[in-house]
Amino acid sequence: MDLVVHPFHDAATGSWSYVLANPAARACAVVDPVLDYDPRTGVAATTGADRIVELVRANGYTVEWILETHVHADHLSAARYLKSAFVCAQVAIGRGVVEMQARLFPELGLAAPADGRQFDRLLEDGERVCVGHTCGRVMATPGHTPGCVSYLFDGFAVVGDTLFAPDAGTARCDFPGGDAVALHRSLTRLYALPDDTRLLLCHDYPPDGRDRRFWTRTSEQRAGNVMMRGDTTLEAFTAARRARDATLGRPALIDVAVPANLLGGILPGPVGPSIERAAAAGTAAAAAAGG
């Protein structure tokens, strides 16, 4: 495997972000970066994202991609902040985000074009994504949202919220545009990957007594996922998923996170001076280095 996976955990939201690095090419991609946000004050901070910046700069990597697996409802994306630090990086998400924008912009009162222009690239199912000389592909995995995608490379896949650890099940499907039938189809595609494929998670919700984890294997999910095993029928899955979704509450940050993330990671509310200084310093450093 040419890529080295660096996981980053955000304790406040239980989220995993990743730097997928190609040391030989001195290149990397950042996946699902998290912006710290205090809902009590409406102030954002970049403590978590700056850990990514530090790793990238310490290794002399060029950030080629800032990849989103979907429009997150439980945390804010740090994509725009990282773009200010790494100006040549392309911020990318699945093309299905356009469907979400068209559906939600009117409801949210957002007077913005619903054509995905807030992102540098809208990715299609099957499209190649290269980090240095190592290429993977995009797999559309809708169900949690219409725009969910997974990123497949040699030996591993970053699956977003589509799957959790086997004892935690799968993504919920009760958000606008969510679809349990589509999620079953997406999981079936992921389960067709080789047995030893590592599936990198966006979240883990460990029960008492289990350490948190950021990856599982395809074979483990097929054999023991509590919501969707390899032999779970469409009818059984959709019934179980809809019953489970009816018991779930709203994510704490959904009212802030969804509008911001639909717009490519616009910073919410008052922006702390630390963000402004860090973003300005990042842009100046990138310009001095020639991008």
C-alpha positions in Angstrom: 0.0 0.0 0.0 1.5 3.3 -1.1 -0.6 5.5 1.1 -0.1 6.0 4.9 -3.2 6.6 6.9 -3.0 9.2 9.7 -6.2 9.3 11.8 -7.4 12.3 13.9 -10.1 12.0 16.5 -12.4 14.8 17.6 -13.7 13.9 21.0 -16.5 16.5 21.1 -18.3 15.0 18.1 -16.8 11.5 18.1 -15.6 12.1 14.5 -12.6 10.7 12.7 -10.7 12.7 10.1 -7.8 11.4 8.0 -4.7 12.5 6.2 -4.0 10.0 3.4 -0.3 10.5 2.7 2.0 9.4 -0.1 5.4 9.9 1.4 7.3 9.0 -1.8 5.4 11.8 -3.7 5.3 14.2 -0.7 1.6 14.5 -1.3 -1.6 13.9 0.7 -5.3 14.2 0.9 -7.3 15.3 3.9 -10.7 13.6 4.5 -13.6 15.0 6.6 -11.7 17.6 8.6 -13.6 18.9 11.7 -13.9 22.5 12.8 -14.2 23.1 16.5 -17.5 24.9 17.4 -19.0 26.0 20.7 -22.8 26.2 20.3 -23.1 28.1 23.5 -21.0 31.1 22.2 -21.3 30.6 18.5 -17.5 30.8 18.3 -15.4 28.5 16.0 -11.8 27.4 16.6 -9.3 25.4 14.7 -7.5 23.4 17.4 -8.3 20.1 15.7 -7.7 21.3 12.1 -4.3 22.8 13.2 -3.2 19.3 14.2 -3.6 18.3 10.6 -1.8 21.4 9.4 1.1 20.6 11.8 1.4 17.0 10.4 1.3 18.2 6.8 3.9 20.8 7.3 6.2 18.7 9.5 6.4 16.1 6.7 6.6 18.6 3.8 3.4 17.3 2.1 1.5 19.1 -0.6 -2.2 18.8 0.1 -3.8 17.9 -3.2 -7.3 17.2 -2.0 -9.7 18.1 0.8 -12.3 15.4 0.5 -15.7 15.3 2.1 -17.6 12.0 2.3 -20.9 13.8 2.7 -22.6 16.9 4.2 -22.2 16.3 7.9 -25.0 17.1 10.3 -23.1 16.5 13.6 -20.0 18.6 13.0 -18.8 21.6 11.0 -16.3 21.0 8.2 -12.8 22.7 8.4 -12.5 22.4 4.6 -12.6 26.2 4.0 -10.1 26.8 6.8 -7.7 24.2 5.4 -8.2 25.6 1.9 -6.9 29.0 3.2 -3.8 27.3 4.5 -3.3 25.0 1.4 -4.5 27.1 -1.4 -3.8 24.6 -4.2 -5.9 21.9 -2.6 -9.2 21.0 -4.3 -12.2 20.8 -2.0 -14.3 17.9 -3.4 -17.6 16.2 -2.5 -20.0 13.8 -4.3 -22.2 15.3 -7.0 -25.2 14.4 -5.0 -24.7 17.5 -2.9 -26.5 19.4 -5.6 -29.6 17.5 -4.9 -29.3 18.3 -1.2 -28.7 22.0 -2.0 -31.8 22.2 -4.2 -33.9 20.6 -1.5 -32.6 22.4 1.5 -31.6 25.9 0.4 -35.2 27.1 0.1 -36.1 25.6 3.5 -33.0 27.1 5.1 -33.5 30.5 3.5 -30.1 30.4 1.8 -30.0 32.6 -1.3 -27.1 30.7 -2.9 -26.8 28.9 -6.3 -27.8 25.2 -5.9 -25.3 23.9 -8.4 -22.4 22.9 -6.2 -20.1 25.8 -7.2 -19.2 26.2 -3.5 -16.8 23.2 -4.0 -13.9 22.9 -6.4 -14.9 19.5 -7.6 -18.1 17.5 -7.7 -17.1 13.8 -7.9 -18.9 11.1 -9.9 -19.3 7.4 -9.1 -16.3 5.7 -10.5 -14.1 8.8 -10.9 -10.4 8.5 -10.1 -8.8 10.4 -7.3 -5.0 10.5 -7.2 -2.7 11.3 -4.3 0.7 11.8 -6.0 1.1 8.7 -8.2 -1.3 6.6 -6.2 -4.9 6.5 -7.6 -8.1 5.4 -6.0 -11.7 5.8 -7.1 -15.0 7.3 -5.9 -17.9 5.0 -5.0 -21.3 6.6 -4.6 -22.8 5.3 -1.4 -26.1 7.2 -0.9 -28.6 6.4 1.8 -27.6 8.4 4.8 -27.7 11.4 2.4 -28.1 11.5 -1.4 -24.5 12.9 -1.7 -22.6 10.3 0.3 -19.5 8.9 -1.3 -16.7 6.5 -0.2 -13.1 6.8 -1.3 -11.5 3.4 -2.3 -7.7 2.9 -2.5 -5.6 -0.2 -2.5 -6.4 -2.1 0.7 -8.8 0.4 2.3 -11.8 2.6 1.8 -13.0 5.7 3.7 -16.7 5.1 4.1 -18.0 8.2 5.9 -21.1 7.7 8.0 -22.3 4.8 5.8 -21.0 2.2 8.3 -20.0 2.3 11.9 -18.2 -0.5 13.8 -20.2 -3.8 13.7 -21.6 -3.3 17.2 -22.9 0.1 16.3 -24.6 -0.6 13.0 -25.0 1.7 10.1 -25.9 5.3 9.2 -29.4 6.7 9.9 -31.7 7.4 7.0 -34.2 9.9 8.4 -32.5 13.1 7.3 -33.9 14.9 4.2 -33.1 12.8 1.1 -32.2 9.8 3.3 -33.3 6.4 1.9 -32.9 3.0 3.6 -33.3 1.2 0.3 -30.5 3.2 -1.2 -28.3 2.5 1.9 -28.9 -1.3 1.6 -27.7 -1.0 -2.0 -24.6 1.0 -1.0 -23.7 -1.4 1.8 -24.0 -4.3 -0.6 -21.5 -2.6 -2.8 -19.1 -2.1 0.1 -19.5 -5.7 1.2 -18.4 -6.8 -2.2 -14.9 -5.5 -1.5 -12.2 -8.1 -0.6 -12.5 -9.6 2.9 -9.4 -7.9 4.2 -10.3 -4.4 3.0 -10.0 -1.9 5.9 -13.1 0.3 6.1 -12.1 3.6 7.7 -15.0 5.1 9.7 -16.1 8.7 10.2 -17.5 7.9 13.7 -17.3 5.4 16.4 -19.7 5.1 19.3 -18.1 2.4 21.5 -20.1 0.7 24.2 -18.7 0.6 27.7 -15.6 -1.5 27.9 -14.5 -1.2 24.3 -11.8 1.1 23.0 -12.7 3.4 20.2 -11.6 2.3 16.8 -11.3 3.9 13.4 -11.4 0.9 11.1 -13.0 -2.5 10.6 -12.6 -5.1 7.9 -15.2 -6.0 5.3 -15.3 -9.6 6.5 -16.0 -8.4 10.0 -18.9 -6.2 8.9 -20.4 -8.9 6.7 -20.3 -11.4 9.6 -21.5 -9.3 12.5 -22.8 -5.8 11.8 -25.9 -5.6 14.1 -27.9 -3.7 11.5 -26.7 -5.2 8.2 -24.8 -8.5 7.8 -23.9 -9.9 4.4 -27.1 -12.0 4.3 -29.5 -9.3 5.6 -32.4 -8.9 3.2 -33.6 -5.6 1.9 -36.9 -6.0 3.7 -35.3 -6.9 7.0 -32.8 -4.0 6.8 -35.3 -1.3 5.9 -37.7 -2.4 8.6 -35.0 -2.4 11.3 -33.4 0.8 10.0 -36.7 2.7 10.0 -37.7 1.4 13.4 -34.3 2.5 14.8 -34.4 5.9 13.2 -37.8 6.6 14.8 -36.0 6.5 18.2 -33.1 8.9 17.4 -32.9 12.5 18.4 -31.6 15.4 16.3 -27.8 15.9 16.2 -26.9 18.8 18.5 -25.2 20.9 15.8 -27.5 20.1 12.9 -28.9 23.6 12.6 -25.5 25.1 12.2 -23.6 22.3 10.6 -25.9 21.5 7.6 -26.1 25.1 6.3 -22.4 25.7 6.7 -21.4 22.3 5.2 -23.8 22.7 2.2 -21.9 25.9 1.5 -18.5 24.2 1.5 -17.6 24.9 5.1 -18.4 28.6 5.6 -17.5 29.5 9.2 -20.5 30.0 11.4 -21.3 33.0 13.6 -18.6 35.0 15.2 -15.2 33.9 14.0 -12.5 33.9 16.7 -9.4 36.0 16.0 -7.2 32.9 16.2 -8.9 31.6 13.0 -8.3 34.9 11.2 -4.7 35.0 12.1 -4.1 31.3 11.4 -5.8 31.5 8.0 -3.9 34.7 7.0 -0.6 33.0 8.1 -1.4 29.9 6.2 -2.2 31.8 3.0 1.0 33.9 3.3 3.1 30.8 3.9 1.6 29.0 0.9 2.1 32.0 -1.4 5.7 32.3 -0.2 6.3 28.6 -1.1 4.7 29.0 -4.5 1.3 27.5 -3.6 
